Amino acid sequence: MRALVQRVTGAEVAVDGTVIGRTGPGLMILVCAMQGDTEAEAEKLAAKVAKLRIFEDEAGKMNRALLDTGGGALVVSQFTLAADTRRGNRPGFSTAAPPETGERLYLHFARALAALGPAVETGQFGADMKVSLTNDGPVTIWLETEA
């Protein structure tokens, strides 16, 4: 699985003009299931995200994790993280998991992250979503598990 994790002061996702998910201080996480991924990769990625030390401690060092801060997470599916741009100018997405698998693993990731403690809200799989956020830092981290 792949994830793009952003430390935020706030983020929200809307579908058809209605906000369906939001978080205050915490993480905005874009997630993509890749071909061959299973629930095990989703759980491994959730554990990594929850323990990723990208929040500042009292000394101003990135030394605290989401679990330490009490922050929340907004998890949004984003199959375009599977983009292959090695040839030509049009990205290919053939390495992304099929939609039914992608949705299952995206939701499994969100549930696994919530089970670790943070409040988690989600977008709507397959919908045309409008995402807004305020990146804090900015801090943006790319994570990937091996299938």
N, CA, C and O of each residue as an XYZ file, in Angstrom:
588
protein
N       0.848     -1.182      0.000
C       0.000      0.000      0.000
C       0.883      1.231      0.000
O       2.029      1.205      0.448
N       0.325      2.291     -0.507
C       1.015      3.569     -0.525
C       0.192      4.599      0.229
O      -1.038      4.565      0.232
N       0.911      5.516      0.868
C       0.224      6.607      1.564
C       1.059      7.868      1.457
O       2.288      7.827      1.514
N       0.383      8.970      1.302
C       0.991     10.284      1.383
C       0.424     10.913      2.647
O      -0.773     11.190      2.735
N       1.291     11.133      3.615
C       0.882     11.605      4.942
C       1.286     13.061      5.092
O       2.446     13.419      4.884
N       0.325     13.896      5.453
C       0.607     15.308      5.657
C       0.201     15.708      7.071
O      -0.909     15.424      7.523
N       1.127     16.373      7.755
C       0.799     16.932      9.069
C      -0.020     18.181      8.817
O       0.401     19.052      8.055
N      -1.189     18.283      9.446
C      -2.099     19.394      9.169
C      -2.578     20.058     10.458
O      -2.589     19.461     11.535
N      -2.972     21.318     10.298
C      -3.684     21.983     11.383
C      -5.179     21.727     11.242
O      -5.943     21.889     12.194
N      -5.586     21.323     10.035
C      -6.974     20.969      9.768
C      -7.124     20.523      8.331
O      -6.361     20.940      7.460
N      -8.116     19.669      8.081
C      -8.396     19.190      6.730
C      -9.847     18.755      6.656
O     -10.444     18.354      7.655
N     -10.409     18.841      5.445
C     -11.766     18.351      5.246
C     -11.945     17.873      3.823
O     -11.225     18.287      2.915
N     -12.924     16.987      3.640
C     -13.250     16.461      2.325
C     -14.749     16.619      2.112
O     -15.558     16.345      2.998
N     -15.098     17.075      0.897
C     -16.505     17.296      0.565
C     -16.864     16.526     -0.703
O     -16.038     16.347     -1.598
N     -18.117     16.076     -0.756
C     -18.689     15.448     -1.944
C     -19.978     16.196     -2.255
O     -20.835     16.354     -1.385
N     -20.114     16.653     -3.484
C     -21.289     17.411     -3.909
C     -21.587     18.587     -2.985
O     -22.745     18.871     -2.681
N     -20.525     19.272     -2.540
C     -20.675     20.463     -1.722
C     -20.945     20.216     -0.252
O     -21.090     21.167      0.516
N     -21.015     18.946      0.157
C     -21.267     18.605      1.558
C     -20.018     18.008      2.183
O     -19.462     17.043      1.659
N     -19.573     18.573      3.297
C     -18.408     18.038      4.002
C     -18.793     16.693      4.604
O     -19.758     16.590      5.362
N     -18.019     15.658      4.253
C     -18.320     14.302      4.761
C     -17.267     13.794      5.734
O     -17.478     12.778      6.396
N     -16.138     14.485      5.830
C     -15.089     14.091      6.762
C     -14.185     15.260      7.039
O     -13.952     16.103      6.172
N     -13.667     15.310      8.270
C     -12.756     16.399      8.627
C     -11.925     15.999      9.827
O     -12.263     15.079     10.571
N     -10.829     16.718      9.993
C     -10.013     16.576     11.189
C      -9.467     17.944     11.554
O      -9.297     18.815     10.701
N      -9.200     18.109     12.820
C      -8.469     19.282     13.288
C      -6.992     18.949     13.205
O      -6.573     18.265     12.272
N      -6.193     19.411     14.151
C      -4.767     19.098     14.129
C      -4.531     17.586     14.090
O      -5.137     16.828     14.846
N      -3.648     17.174     13.202
C      -3.360     15.749     13.068
C      -2.798     15.446     11.706
O      -1.853     16.090     11.249
N      -3.398     14.438     11.046
C      -2.876     13.977      9.766
C      -3.943     13.918      8.695
O      -5.086     13.546      8.957
N      -3.558     14.289      7.490
C      -4.324     14.054      6.271
C      -3.591     12.932      5.567
O      -2.407     13.064      5.258
N      -4.287     11.811      5.305
C      -3.631     10.634      4.741
C      -4.335     10.220      3.456
O      -5.503      9.833      3.470
N      -3.607     10.307      2.345
C      -4.092      9.810      1.069
C      -3.575      8.376      0.936
O      -2.386      8.124      1.130
N      -4.472      7.433      0.603
C      -4.122      6.003      0.618
C      -4.474      5.354     -0.711
O      -5.515      5.641     -1.302
N      -3.581      4.467     -1.177
C      -3.814      3.704     -2.393
C      -3.399      2.252     -2.174
O      -2.266      1.971     -1.784
N      -4.320      1.344     -2.425
C      -3.991     -0.085     -2.396
C      -3.415     -0.466     -3.754
O      -3.923     -0.059     -4.798
N      -2.354     -1.250     -3.719
C      -1.681     -1.696     -4.936
C      -2.021     -3.168     -5.189
O      -2.453     -3.880     -4.283
N      -1.820     -3.609     -6.425
C      -2.060     -5.009     -6.741
C      -1.238     -5.894     -5.810
O      -0.056     -5.640     -5.575
N      -1.874     -6.926     -5.288
C      -1.193     -7.858     -4.397
C      -1.283     -7.496     -2.932
O      -0.926     -8.307     -2.078
N      -1.753     -6.292     -2.614
C      -1.874     -5.894     -1.209
C      -2.968     -6.697     -0.519
O      -3.932     -7.136     -1.146
N      -2.794     -6.877      0.787
C      -3.759     -7.593      1.612
C      -4.039     -6.769      2.868
O      -3.488     -5.684      3.054
N      -4.890     -7.300      3.708
C      -5.192     -6.657      4.981
C      -3.926     -6.481      5.826
O      -3.813     -5.527      6.595
N      -2.983     -7.405      5.677
C      -1.736     -7.312      6.451
C      -0.978     -6.027      6.116
O      -0.450     -5.369      7.012
N      -0.923     -5.667      4.827
C      -0.256     -4.420      4.441
C      -1.009     -3.207      4.987
O      -0.393     -2.233      5.420
N      -2.331     -3.268      4.966
C      -3.136     -2.163      5.495
C      -2.859     -1.968      6.984
O      -2.721     -0.836      7.447
N      -2.780     -3.053      7.722
C      -2.520     -2.976      9.162
C      -1.100     -2.490      9.447
O      -0.883     -1.697     10.363
N      -0.141     -2.965      8.664
C       1.253     -2.532      8.827
C       1.373     -1.034      8.565
O       2.045     -0.319      9.309
N       0.721     -0.568      7.509
C       0.756      0.847      7.169
C       0.079      1.688      8.248
O       0.584      2.752      8.605
N      -1.048      1.230      8.767
C      -1.750      1.962      9.833
C      -0.869      2.091     11.072
O      -0.814      3.156     11.688
N      -0.190      1.025     11.433
C       0.699      1.067     12.604
C       1.853      2.038     12.380
O       2.239      2.773     13.289
N       2.398      2.038     11.178
C       3.503      2.944     10.853
C       3.045      4.401     10.932
O       3.732      5.246     11.506
N       1.891      4.683     10.355
C       1.353      6.050     10.364
C       1.110      6.514     11.808
O       1.477      7.631     12.171
N       0.504      5.670     12.611
C       0.172      6.044     13.988
C       1.412      6.345     14.823
O       1.359      7.157     15.747
N       2.535      5.687     14.497
C       3.767      5.833     15.284
C       4.797      6.748     14.633
O       5.877      6.957     15.187
N       4.473      7.299     13.457
C       5.406      8.144     12.721
C       5.655      9.434     13.505
O       4.730     10.206     13.755
N       6.898      9.656     13.884
C       7.245     10.796     14.752
C       7.508     12.041     13.902
O       8.645     12.349     13.544
N       6.415     12.743     13.594
C       6.529     13.947     12.757
C       5.906     15.179     13.417
O       5.731     16.215     12.774
N       5.574     15.058     14.700
C       5.040     16.197     15.447
C       6.109     16.691     16.417
O       6.878     15.906     16.971
N       6.140     17.995     16.610
C       7.183     18.584     17.444
C       6.971     18.314     18.928
O       5.844     18.292     19.422
N       8.085     18.108     19.623
C       8.059     17.985     21.079
C       8.312     19.359     21.686
O       8.314     20.362     20.972
N       8.522     19.412     22.986
C       8.726     20.683     23.689
C       9.971     21.409     23.216
O      10.053     22.632     23.324
N      10.950     20.667     22.690
C      12.200     21.266     22.219
C      12.132     21.664     20.743
O      13.115     22.150     20.184
N      10.970     21.459     20.114
C      10.820     21.827     18.713
C      11.314     20.775     17.734
O      11.386     21.037     16.533
N      11.656     19.590     18.227
C      12.120     18.509     17.346
C      10.948     17.612     16.965
O      10.028     17.403     17.756
N      10.993     17.085     15.747
C       9.955     16.134     15.330
C      10.237     14.822     16.070
O      11.071     14.016     15.658
N       9.517     14.642     17.167
C       9.803     13.527     18.062
C       8.533     12.895     18.615
O       8.609     11.960     19.411
N       7.366     13.389     18.208
C       6.110     12.876     18.732
C       5.274     12.304     17.586
O       5.323     12.784     16.454
N       4.518     11.278     17.914
C       3.657     10.615     16.939
C       2.215     11.062     17.126
O       1.875     11.697     18.124
N       1.379     10.730     16.167
C      -0.048     11.034     16.257
C      -0.620     10.498     17.560
O      -1.425     11.164     18.212
N      -0.206      9.296     17.936
C      -0.707      8.694     19.173
C      -0.306      9.501     20.400
O      -1.007      9.469     21.411
N       0.805     10.221     20.333
C       1.269     11.043     21.458
C       0.530     12.368     21.550
O       0.424     12.949     22.630
N       0.014     12.851     20.415
C      -0.557     14.194     20.381
C      -2.061     14.225     20.648
O      -2.609     15.268     21.003
N      -2.723     13.088     20.480
C      -4.175     13.079     20.603
C      -4.865     13.649     19.379
O      -6.066     13.917     19.411
N      -4.112     13.839     18.291
C      -4.677     14.384     17.068
C      -5.521     13.363     16.322
O      -5.535     12.179     16.659
N      -6.217     13.841     15.312
C      -7.073     12.983     14.502
C      -6.486     12.754     13.127
O      -5.398     13.235     12.810
N      -7.230     12.006     12.307
C      -6.773     11.707     10.955
C      -7.948     11.738      9.992
O      -9.043     11.269     10.304
N      -7.702     12.292      8.831
C      -8.648     12.234      7.727
C      -8.013     11.331      6.678
O      -6.933     11.631      6.168
N      -8.687     10.216      6.354
C      -8.170      9.224      5.416
C      -9.000      9.291      4.137
O     -10.222      9.152      4.165
N      -8.311      9.506      3.012
C      -8.980      9.650      1.722
C      -8.335      8.698      0.723
O      -7.111      8.646      0.609
N      -9.157      7.949      0.004
C      -8.630      7.054     -1.022
C      -8.129      7.874     -2.205
O      -8.748      8.865     -2.593
N      -6.996      7.447     -2.778
C      -6.423      8.186     -3.905
C      -5.660      7.212     -4.799
O      -4.461      7.000     -4.623
N      -6.374      6.620     -5.763
C      -5.742      5.636     -6.625
C      -4.633      6.243     -7.476
O      -3.788      5.511     -7.990
N      -4.617      7.565     -7.638
C      -3.584      8.177     -8.468
C      -2.192      8.086     -7.829
O      -1.198      8.412     -8.479
N      -2.108      7.655     -6.585
C      -0.793      7.407     -5.983
C      -0.098      6.232     -6.670
O       1.104      6.033     -6.498
N      -0.849      5.460     -7.443
C      -0.273      4.337     -8.188
C       0.283      4.774     -9.538
O       0.734      3.933    -10.315
N       0.260      6.047     -9.827
C       0.672      6.549    -11.144
C       2.077      6.095    -11.520
O       3.023      6.214    -10.741
N       2.183      5.572    -12.735
C       3.471      5.226    -13.316
C       3.736      6.253    -14.416
O       3.021      6.305    -15.417
N       4.762      7.060    -14.218
C       5.061      8.145    -15.169
C       6.400      7.931    -15.875
O       6.974      8.873    -16.422
N       6.889      6.705    -15.862
C       8.204      6.439    -16.454
C       8.227      6.588    -17.970
O       9.265      6.917    -18.543
N       7.089      6.350    -18.625
C       7.058      6.452    -20.083
C       5.981      7.443    -20.495
O       4.843      7.364    -20.031
N       6.332      8.348    -21.342
C       5.366      9.299    -21.875
C       4.921     10.313    -20.847
O       5.524     10.463    -19.785
N       3.844     11.008    -21.193
C       3.343     12.076    -20.338
C       1.997     11.763    -19.715
O       1.482     12.550    -18.921
N       1.423     10.625    -20.066
C       0.143     10.239    -19.479
C       0.400      9.133    -18.456
O       0.909      8.070    -18.810
N       0.051      9.376    -17.190
C       0.306      8.355    -16.171
C      -0.511      7.089    -16.416
O      -1.637      7.138    -16.910
N       0.082      5.967    -16.060
C      -0.632      4.698    -16.090
C      -0.952      4.271    -14.670
O      -0.204      4.573    -13.740
N      -2.055      3.574    -14.506
C      -2.497      3.185    -13.165
C      -2.700      1.679    -13.030
O      -3.433      1.229    -12.149
N      -2.063      0.905    -13.889
C      -2.289     -0.534    -13.918
C      -1.788     -1.254    -12.667
O      -2.161     -2.404    -12.435
N      -0.960     -0.608    -11.864
C      -0.464     -1.266    -10.652
C      -1.387     -1.057     -9.452
O      -1.168     -1.646     -8.393
N      -2.408     -0.231     -9.608
C      -3.377     -0.041     -8.516
C      -4.226     -1.303     -8.377
O      -4.470     -2.008     -9.357
N      -4.665     -1.577     -7.171
C      -5.558     -2.710     -6.940
C      -6.883     -2.456     -7.656
O      -7.266     -1.302     -7.848
N      -7.587     -3.518     -8.053
C      -8.918     -3.325     -8.642
C      -9.823     -2.575     -7.659
O      -9.616     -2.652     -6.448
N     -10.826     -1.851     -8.172
C     -11.650     -1.013     -7.288
C     -12.235     -1.730     -6.073
O     -12.190     -1.184     -4.970
N     -12.775     -2.921     -6.237
C     -13.381     -3.601     -5.080
C     -12.334     -3.934     -4.013
O     -12.612     -3.832     -2.818
N     -11.145     -4.328     -4.436
C     -10.055     -4.595     -3.489
C      -9.559     -3.293     -2.890
O      -9.316     -3.212     -1.686
N      -9.408     -2.276     -3.721
C      -8.950     -0.979     -3.236
C      -9.851     -0.413     -2.160
O      -9.375      0.086     -1.140
N     -11.158     -0.490     -2.385
C     -12.094      0.021     -1.387
C     -12.016     -0.775     -0.096
O     -11.994     -0.201      0.993
N     -11.975     -2.081     -0.215
C     -11.903     -2.934      0.987
C     -10.656     -2.617      1.816
O     -10.733     -2.496      3.039
N      -9.511     -2.484      1.146
C      -8.264     -2.246      1.878
C      -8.168     -0.824      2.404
O      -7.600     -0.602      3.473
N      -8.705      0.130      1.686
C      -8.758      1.518      2.158
C      -9.572      1.600      3.457
O      -9.145      2.224      4.428
N     -10.729      0.973      3.459
C     -11.569      0.981      4.667
C     -10.919      0.182      5.793
O     -11.025      0.551      6.962
N     -10.251     -0.907      5.442
C      -9.548     -1.696      6.465
C      -8.429     -0.864      7.090
O      -8.231     -0.899      8.305
N      -7.700     -0.119      6.263
C      -6.662      0.767      6.779
C      -7.256      1.779      7.767
O      -6.721      1.967      8.859
N      -8.354      2.425      7.384
C      -8.987      3.430      8.250
C      -9.435      2.815      9.570
O      -9.243      3.410     10.630
N     -10.032      1.624      9.512
C     -10.470      0.947     10.747
C      -9.275      0.545     11.610
O      -9.320      0.672     12.834
N      -8.201      0.056     10.971
C      -7.007     -0.351     11.714
C      -6.369      0.850     12.413
O      -5.919      0.741     13.553
N      -6.332      1.988     11.730
C      -5.783      3.201     12.340
C      -6.649      3.641     13.510
O      -6.125      3.984     14.570
N      -7.958      3.637     13.336
C      -8.883      4.031     14.418
C      -8.745      3.100     15.617
O      -8.844      3.541     16.762
N      -8.520      1.820     15.360
C      -8.378      0.850     16.455
C      -7.154      1.145     17.318
O      -7.089      0.716     18.470
N      -6.193      1.869     16.771
C      -4.991      2.222     17.527
C      -5.205      3.448     18.413
O      -4.362      3.750     19.258
N      -6.325      4.159     18.231
C      -6.634      5.251     19.142
C      -7.088      6.562     18.556
O      -7.988      7.185     19.120
N      -6.512      7.025     17.443
C      -6.926      8.354     16.973
C      -8.334      8.360     16.390
O      -8.819      7.348     15.885
N      -8.976      9.514     16.468
C     -10.260      9.697     15.788
C      -9.981      9.734     14.296
O      -9.111     10.478     13.844
N     -10.717      8.933     13.526
C     -10.489      8.819     12.089
C     -11.783      9.089     11.348
O     -12.823      8.508     11.659
N     -11.712      9.973     10.368
C     -12.826     10.188      9.443
C     -12.315      9.893      8.044
O     -11.108      9.897      7.801
N     -13.243      9.637      7.121
C     -12.850      9.227      5.781
C     -13.580     10.023      4.714
O     -14.557     10.727      4.971
N     -13.056      9.876      3.506
C     -13.733     10.375      2.326
C     -14.702      9.309      1.839
O     -15.100      8.429      2.602
N     -15.080      9.387      0.571
C     -16.003      8.421     -0.031
C     -15.297      7.784     -1.221
O     -14.981      8.461     -2.199
N     -15.056      6.500     -1.135
C     -14.314      5.797     -2.178
C     -14.983      5.988     -3.533
O     -16.196      5.825     -3.665
N     -14.186      6.335     -4.537
C     -14.680      6.453     -5.896
C     -15.436      7.726     -6.222
O     -15.812      7.944     -7.374
N     -15.666      8.568     -5.228
C     -16.421      9.807     -5.454
C     -15.499     10.903     -5.969
O     -14.281     10.832     -5.811
N     -16.094     11.915     -6.586
C     -15.378     13.128     -6.960
C     -15.325     13.986     -5.704
O     -16.304     14.643     -5.348
N     -14.183     13.975     -5.040
C     -14.046     14.646     -3.746
C     -13.259     15.939     -3.890
O     -12.366     16.053     -4.730
N     -13.600     16.891     -3.069
C     -12.848     18.140     -2.964
C     -12.201     18.132     -1.585
O     -12.884     18.115     -0.560
N     -10.870     18.145     -1.580
C     -10.119     18.060     -0.331
C      -9.441     19.395     -0.078
O      -8.808     19.956     -0.972
N      -9.574     19.899      1.131
C      -8.848     21.107      1.504
C      -8.118     20.838      2.806
O      -8.592     20.100      3.670
N      -6.948     21.457      2.922
C      -6.149     21.224      4.126
C      -5.186     22.368      4.318
O      -4.884     23.117      3.390
N      -4.714     22.486      5.529
C      -3.624     23.399      5.831
C      -2.474     22.542      6.322
O      -2.489     22.028      7.441
N      -1.466     22.398      5.454
C      -0.297     21.595      5.776
C       0.514     22.354      6.807
O       0.800     23.539      6.632
N       0.882     21.681      7.874
C       1.598     22.278      8.993
C       3.086     21.983      8.848
O       3.510     20.837      8.992
N       3.865     22.991      8.568
C       5.310     22.819      8.474
C       5.918     23.470      7.247
O       6.640     24.454      7.411
N       5.692     23.016      6.071
C       4.918     21.842      5.678
C       5.678     20.545      5.952
O       6.897     20.471      5.802
N       4.926     19.534      6.355
C       5.479     18.202      6.547
C       4.648     17.239      5.712
O       3.447     17.085      5.932
N       5.306     16.590      4.744
C       4.661     15.624      3.867
C       5.594     14.429      3.728
O       6.760     14.581      3.363
N       5.072     13.234      4.023
C       5.882     12.016      4.032
C       5.238     10.957      3.136
O       4.029     10.736      3.203
N       6.043     10.308      2.303
C       5.604      9.215      1.432
C       5.922      7.904      2.139
O       7.055      7.688      2.570
N       4.914      7.018      2.261
C       5.121      5.696      2.868
C       4.652      4.623      1.902
O       3.697      4.818      1.150
N       5.335      3.494      1.933
C       4.962      2.395      1.064
C       5.318      1.080      1.752
O       6.398      0.937      2.326
N       4.387      0.115      1.683
C       4.661     -1.229      2.182
C       5.000     -2.109      0.999
O       4.700     -1.765     -0.144
N       5.605     -3.208      1.259
C       5.885     -4.191      0.206
C       4.811     -5.258      0.260
O       4.538     -5.825      1.317
N       4.204     -5.528     -0.885
C       3.158     -6.566     -0.969
C       3.810     -7.932     -0.886
O       3.120     -8.950     -0.937
